[in-house]
Amino acid sequence: MEIRDFEVYQLGSGVAKGQTWASSAIILKVTTSDGVVGYGEAVPTLRVQPVIASLREVGRVYRGKDPFNFERNRWEWYKHDFYLSESFESTTALSAFDTACWDVVGKVLGVPIHALIGGSFRDRVRVYANGWYQDCVMPEEWYTRTKEVVSKGYSALKFDPFGAYFDWIDREGIRLAVERVKAVRDAAGGGVDLLIEHHGRFNPNSAIAVARALEEFDPLFAEEPVHPENVEGLAKYRQATRLRIALGERVLTKQHFVTLAQRGLVDFFQADVANVGGPTEAKKMAVLAEAYGVEMAYHNAFGPIQNAVTIQLDASIPNFLIQESFYDFFPQWKRDLVYNSTPVVGGHYQVSKKPGLGVDVNEKLLEELRVEGQEYFNPDEPVWVIGGTWKNAR
């Protein structure tokens, strides 16, 4: 068996309300010489065209290869791409091919991916809601929306309460953030975990000021509290606060993770299977994290193929903490892309036992949702924020 061909689908259906980055999707379809089809997904965020170009480059290495040779195929691309370790476009394209190969192999063998990478450690995966706080600005709006989400059965909520502040935040900004977090805590009650998203937006001094103000709420973790390239700033933050640190969506290699773990700068690791090289590398990262006493909370913010393969990883690892989920808050077309989807029930995903990814792709929608050109861009609101929250007051 060998990879005979591949096709890249750029998908979209208008501007996603609430999650601008979710307006696009990049799906990879791989077909083998035996006619077996596997799917992968690459990350689109304001990089759609470069990522598509990178997928075509990686495809030149994967075409003609045996999909069972995960390590060898990855090594071939590593050998050819001089900048793999520093290029998000390269690693996400590699991730899509690796995921598609695991999907193929699972289908050929008639087993789900988790059965091939560690077996079944759990049948259900606890999730936290993300993307749920669209247009929330004032505390009362946060309170009302929190009630709605908790009523769906979620026992953990992640959110960014910092409005339009970037790099620095003043006393008024901290006061507003505290009011929003308090509103969420009051509405959710003490039995719901709060996870504070910073989006890697602050300098160390501002991040520390925020942490000291939020310690009273005992969040499960603070995610990316400082700019991700500022490792010394992260060390300064670590020394100044009791909050636990989660990060990883912008960590591209296992070597990068080790440099952070060796210094004790991460409590929970959020590797992204669509960023780091697919299941082959994402599983290695979980093993390394286990060796450092770090728990896994895979990043999962893009689409149904990423979501499906991430659940397969969650099922197989011992050091699992919790799983990010946008399922109930993504545009409907992303949920419709897979027939036997994975809805959140009682704050959990049920692990699929179907072969490969565990989901079947709606190929008709792949054709109907094709788009071309650059993705939507709003100069007044960064693509990475939840829509309608880049403001400090009504």
Secondary structure, 3 states (H helix, E strand, C coil): CCEEEEEEEEEECCCCCCEHHHHEEEEEEEEECCCCEEEEEECCCCCHHHHHHHHHHHHHHHCCCCCCCHHHHHHHHHHHCCCHHHCHHHHHHHHHHHHHHHHHHHHHHCCEHHHHCCCCCCCEEEEEECCCCCCCCCHHHHHHHHHHHHCCCCCEEEECCCCCCCECCCHHHHHHHHHHHHHHHHHHCCCCEEEEECCCCECHHHHHHHHHHHHHHCCCEEECCECCCCHHHHHHHHHHCCCCEEECCCCCCHHHHHHHHCCCCCCEECCCCCCCCCHHHHHHHHHHHHHCCCEECCCCCCCHHHHHHHHHHHHHCCCECCEEECHHHCCHHHHHCECCCCCCECCEEECCCCCECCCCECHHHHHHCECCCCCCCCCCCCCCCECCCCCCCC
